[in-house]
Amino acid sequence: MHAKAVPYRSSSCRIGTHHECAQSSPSLAPVGVPVIYEACDCPCHPAADREAPKEATS
């Protein structure tokens, strides 16, 4: 059996120090930067903000 993946939450969300989370999925990932974004899955984001993160491709 595989362990169930735990949804990503930003550090601010996990410790409750944010007013509005800035770690939600960006609208566009930077081009040419080898970074994979994980959208923060905390309850402060409306469902519309929980789209799949964009992957940078060059």
MMTF fields as JSON, N, C-alpha, C and O atoms, coordinates in Angstrom:
{
  "mmtfVersion": "1.0.0",
  "mmtfProducer": "UNKNOWN",
  "numBonds": 231,
  "numAtoms": 232,
  "numGroups": 58,
  "numChains": 1,
  "numModels": 1,
  "chainsPerModel": [1],
  "groupsPerChain": [58],
  "chainIdList": ["A"],
  "bondAtomList": [4, 2, 8, 6, 12, 10, 16, 14, 20, 18, 24, 22, 28, 26, 32, 30, 36, 34, 40, 38, 44, 42, 48, 46, 52, 50, 56, 54, 60, 58, 64, 62, 68, 66, 72, 70, 76, 74, 80, 78, 84, 82, 88, 86, 92, 90, 96, 94, 100, 98, 104, 102, 108, 106, 112, 110, 116, 114, 120, 118, 124, 122, 128, 126, 132, 130, 136, 134, 140, 138, 144, 142, 148, 146, 152, 150, 156, 154, 160, 158, 164, 162, 168, 166, 172, 170, 176, 174, 180, 178, 184, 182, 188, 186, 192, 190, 196, 194, 200, 198, 204, 202, 208, 206, 212, 210, 216, 214, 220, 218, 224, 222, 228, 226],
  "bondOrderList": [1, 1, 1, 1, 1, 1, 1, 1, 1, 1, 1, 1, 1, 1, 1, 1, 1, 1, 1, 1, 1, 1, 1, 1, 1, 1, 1, 1, 1, 1, 1, 1, 1, 1, 1, 1, 1, 1, 1, 1, 1, 1, 1, 1, 1, 1, 1, 1, 1, 1, 1, 1, 1, 1, 1, 1, 1],
  "groupList": [{"groupName": "MET", "atomNameList": ["N", "CA", "C", "O"], "elementList": ["N", "C", "C", "O"], "formalChargeList": [0, 0, 0, 0], "bondAtomList": [1, 0, 2, 1, 3, 2], "bondOrderList": [1, 1, 2], "singleLetterCode": "M", "chemCompType": "L-PEPTIDE LINKING"}, {"groupName": "HIS", "atomNameList": ["N", "CA", "C", "O"], "elementList": ["N", "C", "C", "O"], "formalChargeList": [0, 0, 0, 0], "bondAtomList": [1, 0, 2, 1, 3, 2], "bondOrderList": [1, 1, 2], "singleLetterCode": "H", "chemCompType": "L-PEPTIDE LINKING"}, {"groupName": "ALA", "atomNameList": ["N", "CA", "C", "O"], "elementList": ["N", "C", "C", "O"], "formalChargeList": [0, 0, 0, 0], "bondAtomList": [1, 0, 2, 1, 3, 2], "bondOrderList": [1, 1, 2], "singleLetterCode": "A", "chemCompType": "L-PEPTIDE LINKING"}, {"groupName": "LYS", "atomNameList": ["N", "CA", "C", "O"], "elementList": ["N", "C", "C", "O"], "formalChargeList": [0, 0, 0, 0], "bondAtomList": [1, 0, 2, 1, 3, 2], "bondOrderList": [1, 1, 2], "singleLetterCode": "K", "chemCompType": "L-PEPTIDE LINKING"}, {"groupName": "VAL", "atomNameList": ["N", "CA", "C", "O"], "elementList": ["N", "C", "C", "O"], "formalChargeList": [0, 0, 0, 0], "bondAtomList": [1, 0, 2, 1, 3, 2], "bondOrderList": [1, 1, 2], "singleLetterCode": "V", "chemCompType": "L-PEPTIDE LINKING"}, {"groupName": "PRO", "atomNameList": ["N", "CA", "C", "O"], "elementList": ["N", "C", "C", "O"], "formalChargeList": [0, 0, 0, 0], "bondAtomList": [1, 0, 2, 1, 3, 2], "bondOrderList": [1, 1, 2], "singleLetterCode": "P", "chemCompType": "L-PEPTIDE LINKING"}, {"groupName": "TYR", "atomNameList": ["N", "CA", "C", "O"], "elementList": ["N", "C", "C", "O"], "formalChargeList": [0, 0, 0, 0], "bondAtomList": [1, 0, 2, 1, 3, 2], "bondOrderList": [1, 1, 2], "singleLetterCode": "Y", "chemCompType": "L-PEPTIDE LINKING"}, {"groupName": "ARG", "atomNameList": ["N", "CA", "C", "O"], "elementList": ["N", "C", "C", "O"], "formalChargeList": [0, 0, 0, 0], "bondAtomList": [1, 0, 2, 1, 3, 2], "bondOrderList": [1, 1, 2], "singleLetterCode": "R", "chemCompType": "L-PEPTIDE LINKING"}, {"groupName": "SER", "atomNameList": ["N", "CA", "C", "O"], "elementList": ["N", "C", "C", "O"], "formalChargeList": [0, 0, 0, 0], "bondAtomList": [1, 0, 2, 1, 3, 2], "bondOrderList": [1, 1, 2], "singleLetterCode": "S", "chemCompType": "L-PEPTIDE LINKING"}, {"groupName": "CYS", "atomNameList": ["N", "CA", "C", "O"], "elementList": ["N", "C", "C", "O"], "formalChargeList": [0, 0, 0, 0], "bondAtomList": [1, 0, 2, 1, 3, 2], "bondOrderList": [1, 1, 2], "singleLetterCode": "C", "chemCompType": "L-PEPTIDE LINKING"}, {"groupName": "ILE", "atomNameList": ["N", "CA", "C", "O"], "elementList": ["N", "C", "C", "O"], "formalChargeList": [0, 0, 0, 0], "bondAtomList": [1, 0, 2, 1, 3, 2], "bondOrderList": [1, 1, 2], "singleLetterCode": "I", "chemCompType": "L-PEPTIDE LINKING"}, {"groupName": "GLY", "atomNameList": ["N", "CA", "C", "O"], "elementList": ["N", "C", "C", "O"], "formalChargeList": [0, 0, 0, 0], "bondAtomList": [1, 0, 2, 1, 3, 2], "bondOrderList": [1, 1, 2], "singleLetterCode": "G", "chemCompType": "PEPTIDE LINKING"}, {"groupName": "THR", "atomNameList": ["N", "CA", "C", "O"], "elementList": ["N", "C", "C", "O"], "formalChargeList": [0, 0, 0, 0], "bondAtomList": [1, 0, 2, 1, 3, 2], "bondOrderList": [1, 1, 2], "singleLetterCode": "T", "chemCompType": "L-PEPTIDE LINKING"}, {"groupName": "GLU", "atomNameList": ["N", "CA", "C", "O"], "elementList": ["N", "C", "C", "O"], "formalChargeList": [0, 0, 0, 0], "bondAtomList": [1, 0, 2, 1, 3, 2], "bondOrderList": [1, 1, 2], "singleLetterCode": "E", "chemCompType": "L-PEPTIDE LINKING"}, {"groupName": "GLN", "atomNameList": ["N", "CA", "C", "O"], "elementList": ["N", "C", "C", "O"], "formalChargeList": [0, 0, 0, 0], "bondAtomList": [1, 0, 2, 1, 3, 2], "bondOrderList": [1, 1, 2], "singleLetterCode": "Q", "chemCompType": "L-PEPTIDE LINKING"}, {"groupName": "LEU", "atomNameList": ["N", "CA", "C", "O"], "elementList": ["N", "C", "C", "O"], "formalChargeList": [0, 0, 0, 0], "bondAtomList": [1, 0, 2, 1, 3, 2], "bondOrderList": [1, 1, 2], "singleLetterCode": "L", "chemCompType": "L-PEPTIDE LINKING"}, {"groupName": "ASP", "atomNameList": ["N", "CA", "C", "O"], "elementList": ["N", "C", "C", "O"], "formalChargeList": [0, 0, 0, 0], "bondAtomList": [1, 0, 2, 1, 3, 2], "bondOrderList": [1, 1, 2], "singleLetterCode": "D", "chemCompType": "L-PEPTIDE LINKING"}],
  "groupTypeList": [0, 1, 2, 3, 2, 4, 5, 6, 7, 8, 8, 8, 9, 7, 10, 11, 12, 1, 1, 13, 9, 2, 14, 8, 8, 5, 8, 15, 2, 5, 4, 11, 4, 5, 4, 10, 6, 13, 2, 9, 16, 9, 5, 9, 1, 5, 2, 2, 16, 7, 13, 2, 5, 3, 13, 2, 12, 8],
  "groupIdList": [1, 2, 3, 4, 5, 6, 7, 8, 9, 10, 11, 12, 13, 14, 15, 16, 17, 18, 19, 20, 21, 22, 23, 24, 25, 26, 27, 28, 29, 30, 31, 32, 33, 34, 35, 36, 37, 38, 39, 40, 41, 42, 43, 44, 45, 46, 47, 48, 49, 50, 51, 52, 53, 54, 55, 56, 57, 58],
  "secStructList": [7, 7, 7, 7, 7, 7, 7, 7, 7, 7, 2, 2, 2, 2, 2, 6, 7, 7, 1, 1, 7, 1, 7, 1, 7, 7, 1, 1, 7, 7, 6, 6, 7, 7, 7, 7, 7, 7, 7, 7, 7, 7, 6, 6, 1, 7, 4, 4, 4, 7, 7, 7, 7, 7, 7, 7, 7, 7],
  "xCoordList": [0.837, 0.0, 0.87, 1.927, 0.41, 1.097, 0.458, -0.758, 1.277, 0.752, 0.03, 0.454, -1.034, -1.791, -0.979, -0.433, -0.902, -0.146, -0.831, -2.052, -0.042, -0.555, -0.582, 0.437, -1.721, -1.776, -0.771, -0.55, -0.168, 0.796, 0.087, -0.973, 0.667, 0.224, 1.454, 2.472, 1.36, 2.504, 2.809, 1.959, 4.022, 4.42, 3.494, 3.094, 3.146, 2.252, 0.894, 0.323, 0.376, -0.921, -0.839, -1.74, 0.228, 0.355, 0.421, -0.11, 1.065, 1.191, 0.206, 0.193, -0.622, -1.693, -1.243, -1.854, -0.186, 0.322, 0.027, 0.649, -0.901, -1.189, -2.597, -3.487, -2.78, -4.122, -4.736, -5.914, -3.941, -4.351, -3.133, -2.049, -3.29, -2.147, -1.613, -2.371, -0.313, 0.342, 0.956, 1.621, 0.748, 1.376, 0.433, 0.728, -0.697, -1.573, -0.927, 0.079, -1.488, -0.905, -0.806, -1.793, 0.352, 0.48, -0.315, -0.529, -0.756, -1.521, -0.655, -1.135, 0.603, 1.545, 2.878, 3.354, 3.465, 4.788, 5.833, 5.624, 6.949, 8.005, 8.565, 8.708, 8.873, 9.414, 10.921, 11.602, 11.434, 12.869, 13.415, 14.631, 12.558, 13.003, 12.546, 11.35, 13.477, 13.1, 12.479, 13.092, 11.263, 10.575, 9.225, 8.548, 8.839, 7.509, 6.742, 7.169, 5.612, 4.798, 3.813, 3.25, 3.612, 2.544, 1.581, 1.987, 0.317, -0.679, -0.95, -1.09, -1.022, -1.351, -2.801, -3.679, -3.05, -4.373, -5.057, -5.85, -4.762, -5.376, -6.787, -7.115, -7.616, -9.004, -9.171, -10.296, -8.083, -8.235, -8.391, -8.697, -8.181, -8.343, -9.718, -10.135, -10.434, -11.702, -11.426, -10.306, -12.428, -12.267, -11.758, -11.045, -12.095, -11.644, -10.131, -9.541, -9.486, -8.031, -7.3, -6.072, -8.004, -7.362, -7.196, -7.307, -6.935, -6.671, -5.313, -4.497, -5.079, -3.785, -2.692, -2.88, -1.558, -0.455, 0.068, -0.016, 0.604, 1.169, 2.622, 3.336, 3.054, 4.436, 5.206, 4.744, 6.377, 7.211, 7.817, 8.362, 7.715, 8.357, 9.135, 8.767, 10.201, 10.98, 11.117, 11.744],
  "yCoordList": [-1.197, 0.0, 1.244, 1.289, 2.232, 3.514, 4.448, 4.436, 5.244, 6.234, 7.326, 7.696, 7.831, 8.899, 10.186, 10.541, 10.887, 12.138, 13.21, 13.359, 13.938, 15.022, 16.288, 16.632, 17.005, 18.241, 19.269, 19.389, 20.005, 21.039, 22.207, 22.638, 22.714, 23.965, 24.804, 24.298, 26.087, 26.969, 27.044, 26.727, 27.463, 27.588, 28.527, 28.244, 29.658, 30.627, 30.017, 30.265, 29.221, 28.583, 27.567, 27.491, 26.791, 25.742, 26.312, 25.711, 27.466, 28.019, 29.155, 29.73, 29.481, 30.454, 31.895, 32.659, 32.292, 33.66, 34.528, 35.576, 34.116, 34.909, 35.477, 34.908, 36.605, 37.171, 36.642, 36.286, 36.596, 36.037, 35.322, 35.903, 34.108, 33.309, 33.768, 33.914, 33.993, 34.384, 33.178, 33.329, 31.993, 30.793, 29.969, 28.811, 30.543, 29.777, 29.648, 30.299, 28.834, 28.574, 29.86, 30.586, 30.156, 31.356, 31.199, 30.079, 32.313, 32.226, 31.705, 30.953, 32.091, 31.586, 31.296, 32.09, 30.192, 29.87, 30.629, 30.872, 31.011, 31.699, 30.802, 29.594, 31.391, 30.641, 30.496, 31.454, 29.315, 29.088, 28.829, 28.732, 28.714, 28.447, 27.034, 26.747, 26.158, 24.77, 24.612, 24.046, 25.115, 25.089, 24.412, 24.642, 23.585, 22.993, 23.614, 23.528, 24.24, 24.868, 23.865, 23.047, 23.934, 23.192, 24.229, 25.133, 24.101, 25.041, 24.758, 23.603, 25.811, 25.661, 25.202, 25.75, 24.214, 23.61, 23.995, 23.218, 25.178, 25.573, 26.114, 26.512, 26.132, 26.564, 28.064, 28.517, 28.852, 30.286, 30.591, 31.725, 29.58, 29.79, 29.325, 28.22, 30.156, 29.677, 28.545, 28.407, 27.752, 26.61, 27.037, 26.266, 28.225, 28.698, 28.854, 28.747, 29.106, 29.267, 27.929, 27.911, 26.834, 25.527, 24.808, 23.583, 25.545, 24.926, 24.246, 24.53, 23.363, 22.686, 23.702, 24.595, 23.576, 24.506, 24.363, 23.291, 25.446, 25.443, 25.0, 25.364, 24.223, 23.762, 24.576, 24.779, 25.039, 25.824, 24.907, 23.851, 25.32, 24.586, 25.569, 26.74, 25.103, 26.028, 25.523, 26.178],
  "zCoordList": [0.0, 0.0, 0.0, 0.629, -0.705, -0.727, 0.288, 0.48, 0.926, 1.868, 1.091, -0.004, 1.641, 0.995, 1.048, 2.093, -0.087, -0.15, 0.695, 0.66, 1.437, 2.263, 1.417, 0.819, 1.342, 0.555, 1.07, 2.275, 0.141, 0.5, 1.167, 0.712, 2.236, 2.867, 3.129, 3.601, 2.824, 3.038, 4.529, 5.362, 4.858, 6.267, 7.011, 8.141, 6.378, 7.022, 7.325, 8.386, 6.401, 6.624, 7.753, 8.588, 7.782, 8.798, 10.197, 11.131, 10.367, 11.716, 11.974, 13.063, 10.974, 11.165, 11.299, 12.046, 10.593, 10.72, 9.502, 9.332, 8.658, 7.467, 7.532, 8.164, 6.869, 6.72, 5.437, 5.398, 4.408, 3.129, 2.571, 2.509, 2.178, 1.759, 0.412, -0.547, 0.344, -0.902, -1.591, -2.616, -1.053, -1.595, -2.46, -2.754, -2.875, -3.746, -5.117, -5.398, -5.944, -7.255, -8.073, -8.188, -8.639, -9.469, -10.758, -11.222, -11.342, -12.579, -13.715, -14.563, -13.743, -14.742, -14.071, -13.26, -14.397, -13.87, -14.675, -15.864, -14.065, -14.803, -15.906, -15.721, -17.03, -18.165, -17.993, -17.629, -18.252, -18.191, -16.803, -16.635, -15.807, -14.441, -14.081, -14.116, -13.738, -13.448, -12.062, -11.156, -11.91, -10.623, -10.818, -11.82, -9.87, -9.881, -8.726, -7.574, -9.029, -7.999, -7.43, -8.158, -6.13, -5.493, -4.942, -4.212, -5.285, -4.791, -3.324, -2.923, -2.528, -1.117, -1.009, -1.675, -0.185, -0.069, 1.243, 1.775, 1.767, 3.035, 2.801, 1.683, 3.827, 3.681, 3.427, 3.215, 3.443, 3.192, 1.702, 1.332, 0.836, -0.598, -1.039, -0.693, -1.804, -2.369, -3.36, -3.852, -3.647, -4.555, -5.926, -6.568, -6.394, -7.709, -7.76, -8.835, -6.612, -6.567, -6.591, -6.668, -6.528, -6.395, -7.726, -7.782, -8.791, -10.077, -10.031, -9.155, -10.962, -11.032, -11.321, -12.146, -10.652, -10.909, -12.33, -12.929, -12.859, -14.204, -14.125, -13.192, -15.094, -15.127, -16.147, -17.27, -15.756, -16.66, -17.709, -17.39, -18.951, -20.041, -20.884, -20.982, -21.487, -22.317, -23.723, -24.555]
}
